[in-house]
Amino acid sequence: MKPVRVTTLLWMLLLVLRLGATRNGSPEEASFYYGTFPLGFSWGVGSSAYQTEGAWDQDGKGPSIWDVFTHSGKGKVLGNETADVACDGYYKVQEDMILLRELHVNHYRFSLSWPRLLPTGVRAEQVNKKGIQFYSDLIDALLSSNITPIVTLHHWDLPQLLQVKYGGWQNVSMANYFRDYANLCFEAFGDRVKHWITFSDPRAMAEKGYETGHHAPGLKLRGTGLYKAAHHIIKAHAQAWHSYNTTWRSKQQGLVGISLNCDWGEPVDISNPKDIEAAERYLQFCLGWFANPIYAGDYPQVMKDYIGRKSAEQGLEMSRLPVFSLQEKSYIKGTSDFLGLGHFTTRYIMERKNPSRQGPSHQNDRDLIELVDPNWPDLGSKGLYSVPWGFRRLLNFAQTQYGDPPIYVMENGAPQKFHCTQLCDEWRIQYLKGYINEMLKAIKDGANIKGYTSWSLLDKFEWEKGYSARYGFYYVEFNDRNKPRYPKASVQYYKKIIIANGFPNPREVESWYLKALETCSINNQRLAAEPLLSHMQMVTEIVVPTVCSLCVLITAVLLMLLLRRQG
């Protein structure tokens, strides 16, 4: 089907969904839908290499831009934390397999570390065989547990040498290096991996890495760097897809897509055409920026219009938004076998004219302001609120906008709230219940959703937030050198949803909640006792060998005295 522009008809559909809504909620949220997902629906959890693996310089791995960014010690990460060890996942594959089996997931989404496989980033220079073996063993372990691997090629950890030599994603040559890297992965793992994601949330990678500088490589190229980086990422995605399509698809029969994150944008005033246009513009600058070239061959017209006008007003001869040639448009269009979507929260949107004289910036280009409802449940992390009904609308929007593509939800989850009981994460249970139910309603609406990946398996390194935001189903004690994992209440709840393939009836769903909280209370007692056990272990490790050594020494002295007396 041909992708379509958001039309008045679509907005009418969305407004019908909102009809009768109040600022505290929405009618579709008020009526919980009990039912099951389609047969074969895939349930999973996710992670990424840099956030969990650790072993940053082990077994031939090269440095990534995030290694350099976190090692700078300039306050770029909360608490100057690094992911040098993180969850120690590189050494805990078998332990984490037990957790995945405990959850009863159908798939596990993880990423490959480009610098672990290619230390310099360039295939022609060096391939790290130990890196190949590590991921090969991980994939085999998943398959032996009857868990499908969904593999992300790049989740932000670009090889540092590519940044130093070429300027990273500011350089179009990255597309060729990425294609070579992707071909290595298809060749090494494609006999067993049938679901590939080229890039995870490339919008954040471009915006935070090249506009705000909050993420590696920490550049602040306002109003230009992010558009150039995105342009080259889109080209790299297309090259990888075409490589798979021409060389590997007939042998391996897999799928290649991209995963794009976007919040839902709801117009503040549904009777105000300006707010409706602003909400559509928000979605096009967020999701359409990458999805439109892939599904329609070019950037959204509204992006071209707004950035072009702002650029002219700022005295520039050409738009700050790069242009695809006719050949590139044709090459990029259609390069996705599925659409991966990541979603966490919602914003209210209204128009606000930003003077061009403020200077070039992505925020200025959009001419809108984002608002939140103070009554929305706060998830405890800046800017995150629980607004389940926005999820259904985003899924319906993507289904309508891009011609009914197969959709895999690749990221959706909630962090730990402040001042909470560590393992009794009832707010995450409510988040899961609400968001998964809205996804079920979207399927009922007609959206072609194939699978759901909850974010994430473990607490892990959360980029500029360090270890302060905990998204995991399993609590990781980062202060313990063994990085032990403990199940939170949400483990039991999510497992029940997976086994039931949905929400069978009110009584059973309520029993899941009560059972999960009962289990977490027991686990909390275990966690509370852990410092004492760790202390005892430390004492055992230090004192026992010392006492034994002393005993040996005393025995030797006594033996010498005895021999002298006999002499």
KAQUI-V44565 format. One record per run of one state. SS is the DSSP state (~ for helix, > for strand, _ for the rest). FROM is the first residue (numbers start at 1). LEN is the number of residues. If there is no record, write none. Layout:
BEGIN
ss:SS from:FROM len:LEN
ss:SS from:FROM len:LEN
END
This chain:
BEGIN
ss:_ from:1 len:7
ss:~ from:8 len:11
ss:_ from:19 len:8
ss:~ from:27 len:4
ss:_ from:31 len:4
ss:> from:35 len:2
ss:_ from:37 len:5
ss:> from:42 len:5
ss:_ from:47 len:2
ss:~ from:49 len:4
ss:_ from:53 len:11
ss:> from:64 len:1
ss:~ from:65 len:7
ss:_ from:72 len:6
ss:~ from:78 len:3
ss:_ from:81 len:8
ss:~ from:89 len:3
ss:_ from:92 len:1
ss:~ from:93 len:11
ss:_ from:104 len:3
ss:> from:107 len:5
ss:_ from:112 len:2
ss:~ from:114 len:4
ss:_ from:118 len:11
ss:~ from:129 len:16
ss:_ from:145 len:3
ss:> from:148 len:7
ss:_ from:155 len:4
ss:> from:159 len:1
ss:~ from:160 len:7
ss:_ from:167 len:1
ss:~ from:168 len:3
ss:_ from:171 len:3
ss:~ from:174 len:16
ss:_ from:190 len:5
ss:> from:195 len:6
ss:_ from:201 len:1
ss:~ from:202 len:9
ss:_ from:211 len:14
ss:~ from:225 len:28
ss:_ from:253 len:2
ss:> from:255 len:7
ss:_ from:262 len:2
ss:> from:264 len:4
ss:_ from:268 len:5
ss:~ from:273 len:24
ss:_ from:297 len:4
ss:~ from:301 len:13
ss:_ from:314 len:12
ss:~ from:326 len:7
ss:_ from:333 len:6
ss:> from:339 len:4
ss:_ from:343 len:3
ss:> from:346 len:6
ss:_ from:352 len:4
ss:~ from:356 len:3
ss:_ from:359 len:3
ss:~ from:362 len:5
ss:_ from:367 len:1
ss:> from:368 len:4
ss:_ from:372 len:5
ss:> from:377 len:2
ss:_ from:379 len:6
ss:> from:385 len:2
ss:_ from:387 len:1
ss:~ from:388 len:14
ss:_ from:402 len:5
ss:> from:407 len:5
ss:_ from:412 len:14
ss:~ from:426 len:20
ss:_ from:446 len:3
ss:> from:449 len:6
ss:_ from:455 len:3
ss:> from:458 len:1
ss:_ from:459 len:4
ss:~ from:463 len:3
ss:_ from:466 len:8
ss:> from:474 len:3
ss:_ from:477 len:8
ss:> from:485 len:3
ss:_ from:488 len:1
ss:~ from:489 len:12
ss:_ from:501 len:1
ss:> from:502 len:2
ss:_ from:504 len:2
ss:~ from:506 len:61
ss:_ from:567 len:1
END
